Amino acid sequence: MNVALWIVTGLLAFILLFSTMKMFVPRETLAAKGGRSGQWILDFSPASLKVIGTLEILAAAGLILPAVLDIAPILVPVTATCVALLFAGAIIMRLRRGERATAIGDVVYFAMAVFVAWGRFGPESLTG
């Protein structure tokens, strides 16, 4: 179970880091390359996208670093819970836009975050 939690945590951190490209690539470029499913980015201001990207960077760090450095490892499941809330917001945004097919990815990421939070709060707690 511990190995599965580490794998899912690593994948989730990678996904979060990869999605921060919205901070560095112009919105119009991402919207054009993303097709219909990438049009959501035009609904947000550049400042909002920078805030979301910053939260994603902090979440990626919060999923990995506390456990690896053994400094406040309780932050891992807390961060996973926050990531689940982030993806819940993404799911809501996709459903409001009528993008049911693209919401499936966000549902998977949400489930991954819930799994990490459950596992690290419960059976495979890092705090002892």
WOSUL-V904000 format. One record per residue. N is the residue number from 1. PSI is psi in whole degrees, -180 to 180 (999 if undefined). OMEGA is omega in whole degrees, -180 to 180 (999 if undefined). D_FIRST is the distance of its C-alpha to the first C-alpha in whole Angstrom. Layout:
n,psi,omega,d_first
N,PSI,OMEGA,D_FIRST
N,PSI,OMEGA,D_FIRST
This chain:
n,psi,omega,d_first
1,-40,180,0
2,-42,180,4
3,-43,179,5
4,-41,178,5
5,-41,178,6
6,-41,179,9
7,-48,-180,10
8,-39,178,11
9,-44,179,12
10,-43,178,14
11,-43,180,15
12,-43,178,16
13,-41,178,18
14,-45,179,20
15,-44,180,21
16,-43,179,22
17,-41,179,24
18,-38,-177,26
19,-6,178,27
20,-2,179,29
21,-21,178,32
22,-16,178,33
23,-24,-170,34
24,-23,-180,36
25,135,180,37
26,144,-178,40
27,-43,-176,39
28,-38,179,42
29,-46,179,40
30,-40,180,37
31,-39,-179,39
32,-40,-178,41
33,-24,-177,38
34,-7,-178,35
35,-151,-179,38
36,-36,-178,38
37,-12,179,34
38,-1,-177,35
39,-18,-179,38
40,-30,-174,36
41,-26,179,36
42,-14,179,40
43,-12,-176,40
44,145,177,38
45,159,177,41
46,-36,179,40
47,-41,178,39
48,-40,179,37
49,-35,177,35
50,-38,177,35
51,-46,179,33
52,-44,179,31
53,-39,178,30
54,-42,177,30
55,-37,180,27
56,-39,176,25
57,-46,179,26
58,-38,179,25
59,-43,179,22
60,-43,178,21
61,-41,-178,22
62,-22,177,20
63,-29,-172,17
64,-53,-169,17
65,-44,-179,19
66,-37,-180,19
67,-43,-178,16
68,-42,-178,17
69,-8,-177,20
70,42,176,19
71,111,-179,22
72,58,-178,21
73,-12,176,17
74,-18,180,18
75,-21,-180,19
76,-55,179,16
77,-29,176,15
78,-44,178,19
79,-41,179,19
80,-37,177,16
81,-43,178,19
82,-39,177,22
83,-40,176,20
84,-40,177,20
85,-39,177,23
86,-46,180,25
87,-28,173,23
88,-41,176,25
89,-39,178,28
90,-40,179,28
91,-45,179,27
92,-44,180,30
93,-44,-180,32
94,-43,-179,32
95,-38,177,33
96,-32,179,36
97,-4,-180,37
98,21,-178,36
99,67,-177,34
100,-39,-177,31
101,-40,-179,30
102,-16,177,29
103,-19,-178,27
104,-42,178,25
105,-43,179,23
106,-34,177,23
107,-40,178,22
108,-46,179,19
109,-39,176,18
110,-47,-180,19
111,-38,178,16
112,-44,-180,14
113,-40,178,15
114,-40,178,14
115,-45,180,11
116,-44,179,10
117,-47,179,13
118,-47,-177,12
119,-39,-178,8
120,-23,172,10
121,-30,-172,13
122,-107,-168,11
123,-30,-179,9
124,49,-179,7
125,140,178,11
126,-10,-175,12
127,2,172,16
128,999,999,15
